[in-house]
């Protein structure tokens, strides 16, 4: 998300984001974090990351279907459920 933001943000916004990211965890304020999050939202960086994650899970699950699995079918179902949960959960 951060890389996507840096790719699409204005030069001024990039400089501000980099200034925040160069601070230590202790130096970052709630305002710093909210600023970066607001930019991520306004530039669609979060949605972009969600779309990419879903596409990668879909690709991985499709590849799994081409492999002859000799284990328990429930294991594959659990793996698919975990992968889908990771990208579909709402925060």
Secondary structure, 3 states (H helix, E strand, C coil): CHHHHHHHCCHHHHHHHHHHHCCCCCCCCHHHHHHHHHHHHHCCHHHHHHHHHHHHHHHHHHHHCCCCCCCCHHHHHHHHHHHHHHHHCCC
